Amino acid sequence: MQEKDMVNDVLSMINSSLTGYANAITQTANQQLRQVLQQTRDADEQFQYQLYQVAEQKGYYQPAQPAQPQEIQQVRSSFAQGR
């Protein structure tokens, strides 16, 4: 397995874990457990971003084009209407 494949696999696994943490946090009533899950999620988010930066620098990952200002405004408007 090549380094690029390994990096992409780890990024994929971390992204899945982050989704799992979000679900567990919202369903946890125990405050101590909730804090542990939040701290673990926060650490994984930091690691994911660091690994993403390495992948981007090595050319393993090409991010999407930046959103245009009007696209950003549309998203903001749609969220504001939903409140």
C-alpha positions as a printed NumPy array, in Angstrom:
array([[  0.   ,   0.   ,   0.   ],
       [  1.361,   3.405,  -0.926],
       [  1.717,   6.325,   1.467],
       [ -0.99 ,   8.29 ,  -0.361],
       [ -3.484,   5.445,   0.115],
       [ -2.604,   5.105,   3.789],
       [ -3.031,   8.83 ,   4.421],
       [ -6.388,   8.866,   2.633],
       [ -7.543,   5.795,   4.581],
       [ -6.615,   7.409,   7.901],
       [ -8.38 ,  10.63 ,   6.922],
       [-11.479,   8.638,   6.015],
       [-11.404,   6.724,   9.305],
       [-10.983,   9.909,  11.349],
       [-13.889,  11.542,   9.529],
       [-16.075,   8.533,  10.373],
       [-14.946,   8.684,  13.991],
       [-15.811,  12.365,  14.199],
       [-19.343,  11.591,  13.038],
       [-19.568,   8.864,  15.684],
       [-18.37 ,  11.216,  18.413],
       [-20.973,  13.801,  17.417],
       [-23.729,  11.203,  17.681],
       [-22.469,   9.887,  21.015],
       [-22.077,  13.365,  22.502],
       [-25.634,  14.378,  21.636],
       [-27.003,  11.205,  23.216],
       [-24.939,  11.228,  26.418],
       [-26.503,  12.477,  29.615],
       [-23.478,  11.798,  31.848],
       [-21.534,  15.076,  31.96 ],
       [-18.15 ,  13.445,  32.646],
       [-18.51 ,  11.034,  29.736],
       [-19.696,  13.882,  27.558],
       [-16.558,  15.905,  28.402],
       [-14.283,  12.939,  27.638],
       [-15.975,  12.429,  24.278],
       [-15.738,  16.136,  23.474],
       [-12.039,  16.245,  24.38 ],
       [-11.359,  13.149,  22.291],
       [-13.288,  14.632,  19.376],
       [-11.39 ,  17.909,  19.659],
       [ -8.029,  16.088,  19.645],
       [ -9.069,  14.011,  16.629],
       [-10.207,  17.141,  14.788],
       [ -6.792,  18.711,  15.367],
       [ -5.021,  15.554,  14.179],
       [ -7.295,  15.328,  11.134],
       [ -6.481,  18.902,  10.158],
       [ -2.734,  18.347,  10.578],
       [ -2.878,  15.195,   8.459],
       [ -5.008,  17.005,   5.868],
       [ -2.334,  19.721,   5.643],
       [  0.367,  17.082,   5.044],
       [ -1.784,  15.383,   2.408],
       [ -2.397,  18.68 ,   0.642],
       [  1.304,  19.624,   0.714],
       [  2.276,  16.262,  -0.782],
       [ -0.389,  16.542,  -3.47 ],
       [ -2.431,  13.62 ,  -2.095],
       [ -5.519,  15.766,  -1.708],
       [ -6.881,  18.524,  -3.887],
       [ -9.403,  20.711,  -2.061],
       [-12.473,  22.031,  -3.827],
       [-12.377,  25.494,  -5.323],
       [-13.114,  28.258,  -2.797],
       [-16.75 ,  29.288,  -2.613],
       [-17.727,  32.546,  -4.247],
       [-19.072,  35.338,  -1.999],
       [-22.59 ,  34.977,  -3.437],
       [-22.559,  31.224,  -2.687],
       [-21.536,  31.926,   0.901],
       [-24.325,  34.462,   1.241],
       [-26.864,  31.952,  -0.107],
       [-25.83 ,  29.411,   2.526],
       [-25.985,  32.039,   5.274],
       [-29.449,  33.079,   4.133],
       [-30.737,  29.521,   4.038],
       [-29.515,  28.883,   7.597],
       [-30.953,  32.174,   8.846],
       [-34.367,  31.271,   7.387],
       [-34.322,  27.908,   9.163],
       [-34.099,  29.461,  12.634]])
